[in-house]
Amino acid sequence: MTDTALPTIQHWINGAYSTAAPTRTSPVFNPALGTATGNVALADDAEINAAIAAAKAAFPGWSNTSIAKRQNIIFKFRELLNERKFELAKIITSEHGKVVSDAAGEIQRGLEVVELATGFPHIMKGDFTENASTGVDVFSIKQALGVVGIISPFNFPAMVPMWFFPIAIAVGNTVVLKPSEKDPSAALWLAELWKEAGLPDGVFNVLHGDKQAVDGLLNHNDVAAISFVGSTPIAQYIYETASKNGKRVQALGGAKNHMLVLPDADLDLVADQAINAGYGSAGERCMAISVVLAIEPVADQLIEKVTERIAKLRIGDGTPTDTHKEPDMGPIVSEVHRDKIASYIQIAKDDGADVLVDGRDITAEGADGGFWLGPTLIDNLPTTSRAYTEEIFGPVLGIVRVKSFEEGVELINTGQFGNGTAIFTNDGGAARRFQNEIQVGMIGINVPIPVPVAYYSFGGWKDSAFGDSKAYGLQGFHFYTREKAVTSRWLDPAKHGGINLGFPEND
Ligand code: NAD
């Protein structure tokens, strides 16, 4: 039931909050407290059409705004965001649950893409060829697509939208962002910041909602392209529907990332990194490590080191206060998701795995009512178990003991997903072979969460991404622009060509 005493979290359309009362809403929770803090509007057709119409109306003006002016606005946005990122981090923590320093970390990684986008004039330069044929010059122009839709997941409410919108806007598109209904406020804070930076109304719009809003974007003729990040089944649906409707689409999906540990690896480094990559952000990262493939005989020693470290982790409300120091790990985003993660721990147990540390038994610091689930360590996880084959998206680390490098590579390569993976070793030859043979889009060598820097591109292989363009980097610029080739002849008044109906040949 909707608690009408709570604030309504409205759409941001054409540079202002919507004022009409929404017909449908969904509660937004503070996951550390387990209580609702607001009701987010869920768009109906009128609001979907209004957001797209605002973006469409803003497009001619924005795409023809000079490069110098557009660049200044992006620099200003970068400056403001850098100054005020902790305001945003606290908003993220209050709706997502991750600890504030981790929220600040995601903003920092988003800022890197904003910084990349400031360099767009260089990347937008076309080519020019003089005298391709006698008296004929050929050149290319890169132009924006129009209105682009960005649909983002709950786990990075600032960074994932920032993988896309800085570049989309810089090169002249206008945007309708549909953030996750679980943590919608970060997108609105960013929208207000754009306005303060001088972005014209209608260039950046935030449309809240569920499947109806998403389908509205996918089916609208005025939306030219869709960038999506979320779970694999929805990514596939987005890819198929948007493609069928003739839109350019990139759809990034789920993951099941493995860490392959060779016997020569530094096991203290591995244990530290397994903890960081497995339990950071409560495992709700698409690049989190969820399986450690330990090549024997290292598993027992590694488990001992990981278990010691788990015992020292502090779990609690991610917002620090005068009396409460920031913990290492916050709550799970929602009760439903917490229960789903817990069900996978049971599945692993029922399938014969050894649950060495069971996060279902956790007592969090401070708040009792939150959506808590602690770090979980599972040994001897059968590779036939759904707890191994499916994405859990929580603080659950499974250990699979393997006999050889080849067996480890085979397991990774036969999995459904191909987002990220890491190898830990001191053997350069093995690492080099791994990077060559592994069927995964992003690889870490002694690096557990290999999210590429902004000037490379982000994206997985197999069922972790649909479409052929990755996010940000040069592929991001490519995705949000299309090229025109112009063949031009300014006639020398003394030389007229005369009539020739044959296909034009160069001379
Ligand atoms: P989700 O797929 O449930 O939701 C993503 C977006 O799709 C949200 O905006 C949501 O409102 C919308 N949506 C949900 N159900 C829909 C439906 N039936 N039809 C149309 N739209 C729908 O994902 P989530 O739970 O918000 O995020 C977690 C997932 O995202 C995980 O699977 C994670 O691996 C993935 N993820 C992937 C990457 C990556 O780069 N590959 C990055 C972050 C998260």
Residues whose N, C-alpha, C, O or C-beta is under 5 A from the ligand:
A	BS01	NAD	I151 S152 P153 F154 N155 K178 P179 S180 E181 G209 D210 K211 V214 V229 G230 S231 T232 I234 L252 G253 G254 A255 C286 S464
